[in-house]
Amino acid sequence: MANKTIIVNKLGNDHLAKSKNNQDYFFVSDKVKMVFDGCSDGDNSEVGAILFSSFFGELEKEKMEAPEFFEENVKEVFNKMLSITNRIDFIFNKYCFTIVAVFETDTDFIVKYVGDGYIITRKDDEIEYISLEDECKDGYPKYYIYNYIDPEYLIDYKEGVKISTKCFPKDKYQNIGVATDGLRFAQRLEWQEQNKLKEYLINGKSVGIKTLINRNRIRFHDDITICF
C-alpha cells in the first residue's frame, strides 16, 4: 500500500514575531518530495524557493522524477531563474536556499540534497531523523546558487558546491521523507509530544502534526516544512 503523503509548512515563531514571511517552501509529485529553506539573512529568500519549485514542476514529468537527471534539472532551473536577473544583490537576497529531495524508485528511496535539513526515515514502526548539518562549514549551509557567483563575493564555498546523495533500500525502509532544519525544535519537545509526532508521521496525519506545532508554537523558533 502506498504511503499517504504528509505535507506540513509552518511559519516559525521568531518570524511571526518579526512579521517576516515563511522562508520555507516545498514541491511534491508522485515520485518526488522536496523541501527548501531560504537563507534567514536574505530578504525574501522564499522568492527563489518558490520560483525553483514552479520551474521544476514545468519539467517533463518522466525526467523530473528520475533521480539520475536531478543535477541536470537543477542546472536548467537555475539558468531560468538567472535569466530573470543576475544582479548580485538580488541573488544574495532571493536565490540562497537549501534543497533536500527524495525520489522513490521501484527499489529505493534516493535522497539528493545541497545544504542542511533532515532526512526522516521509517523502518518498521521506528522513526529517525538524520541531520545534514554536519556537511555544512561552521554551521553555514551551502547553497547551489554559489556555483553561479564569482568567488570574490563569497566567504565560504569559493570552490562551488555539489549535490550529495544518500540511498535507502525499500527492503529495509517503509518510507523516507525530508524536512527543513526547523525540525530540530521538534526534538526539544517533551517526550510525549515527540512520540505523538512520530505516531502522526507513521499514520500519515498532517493535521495532527500541524496542531502539535501550533500547540507548541513558542518552541518552534524557525520555519518548519515536512514532506513525508
N, C-alpha and C positions, 0 to 999 in steps of 0.2 A: 504494500500500500504506500502510495506517495506521501511524503511529509507535507503537512499543511504549512505553508509559508507564513512566518511571522514577520511583520514589518512594524517597527517602532521608531519614531523620530520625535524626540522631545527636547524642548529648549531647556538649557541649564539655568539654575537659579541665579548664578552670577550675571549671566547675560540678561536675564529677566530684570534683575535689579538695576542694571545699567541701560535698559531699553535697547539692547543690541539684538540684532537678528540671530536666528538659529544658523550657525555656520556649518552644520552638518547637512548632508543630503544622501540620497540612495538611488539605486537603479535595480529593478528586478524584472527578469523574464523567466521563461520556462526552465532554462538550464543555467542561469547566471544570477547571482545575488552580489550586490556591490554596495559599499558604503564609502563616503567621502567626508573628510574632516578639514574644513578650511582653517588656515593659519589665523590664530587669535590676534596676531599683531597687524594683520592686514585689514583694511576697511572693506567690508562686504566680500570676504573671500568665498562666501557661498555662491557668488555670481559665477565664478569659474566652475565650481562643482555642479551647479545647475546646468550650465552650458555643456559641460562634458557629458552629463547624463543624457541631455537632449540629443546631442550629436551622435553619441554612442548608440542610442536607440534607433537612429536612422540607418545604421549599417545593415547590410544584408544579414538576415537572421541566422542563416546557416554558418556564416563566417563569424558573426558576432558571438555565437555561443560555443565556438571552438577555441579551447584554451591555447592551442598552438599558434593562433593568429592574434593573440591578445596584444603583444607588443606592437605588431604592425598596426592593429586597430587604434591603439593609444596614440601612436605617432600621427596617424591620419586625423584623429580627432583634435589633437593639439595643433596641428597645422591649420585646421579650420578655425580654431579659436584665435590663433595668431594672425590669421588673415583679417580678422576684425580690427585688431590693433596689436602692434608690438611695442608700444610705449613702455619703457621700463617701469615707470611709476604705476601704470595700470596693471602690469604683470605682477608686480610685488603685492599689490593690494587686492587683486581679484583672482589670480591664477595659481596661488600657492595653496594646494590642498593635497591630502593623502588619498591613496586609493587602496582599498582592500577588497578583492573579488574572489568569489568561489564559484567554480564551474563544476557541473555534475555531468560525468560521462557514464557509460554503461558499467564501468568497473571501479571508478574512483571519484573522489571529490578532490579537485585541484585548486589550490589557493594561489593566487597571484597578487602581489602587493608591493607598494612603494610607499614607505612612511610607516608610522606607528598605527596602533589599533589592536584589535583582538581577533583571534580565531576561536570560535565556540565549537566544541566537539561533543557529540553524543555517542557514547559507547555503552551499549545496553541501556541501563537506566541511570548512568552516571554522566553528569555534565561537567566539563572542564573548560577553563578559559586559558588560552595561550597568548601571552603578551608579546607584541612585536617591538616593544620599546627598546630592547637591548640592541637592536640593529641600527639605532639612531645615534649620532655623535653627540655626546654630552647632553643627551635628552632632547636634542633638536631634531625634529622629523626631517626626512629627506622628501623633497617634492619633485615630481617628474619635470616640472617646468624648468628646473635648474639646468637641464640639458640644453635649454634654448637661451640661457642668459650668459653674457660674457663673464668669464671668471673674475674679472676685476671688480664686479659688483657683489661677489659672494664672499662670505667669511668661511663657510664650510662647503663641502661637496664641490669644490672647484673642478674636480675631475669628472663631474657629472654623476648621475645616479642610474642604477639598474633595477629592473623588476626582479623580485625574488619569487621563488616557487616552493610550495610545500604540497605533498601528496598524501591523501588519506584513503586507503583502500576500503571499498564498500563491504568487504567480507569481515571487517573489524569495526567499522563505524556506521551507525544508522543515519546520521545526519551531521553536516558541517555547516556552520554559519559564520558570519563576520559581524564585527561591531567596531564603532569608533572608540577612542580611548576614554570616553565618558563612562564606559563600563567599569573602570577602576573603582568608581564610587559605589557600585553595587557590592563590591567585595568588602566594603567597610560598614555595611548594614548589620543590624542584629542578625544572629544566625537563623532565627525563624524566618525573617524576610529573605535572606539568601536562599533558604530551602524552598520558599514559595516561588521565587524567581526561577529556580531550576525546574520546579514542577510545572510552571507555566510554559517554559521552553519545551519540555518534553511533550506536553499536551497541546501545544500549538495555540495557546491562549494570549493573543496580542492584547486584548482588552485588560486582562488580568495584570500584564506587565505594565501597561500604561497607568493603571490605577495604583499599582505598587509604587511606581516612580512619583506619581502625584502625591501619594501619602507620605513619601519621604523626600519631598521636593527640596527641602533645605539642605539635604545631604548631597544632592546631585548638583555640584557646582558648575560642571561643564555640560554642554550639549551631549546627548547620547542617541546613537542610532544603532539599531539591531536589525539584521536580516538573517533569519534562521529557518 
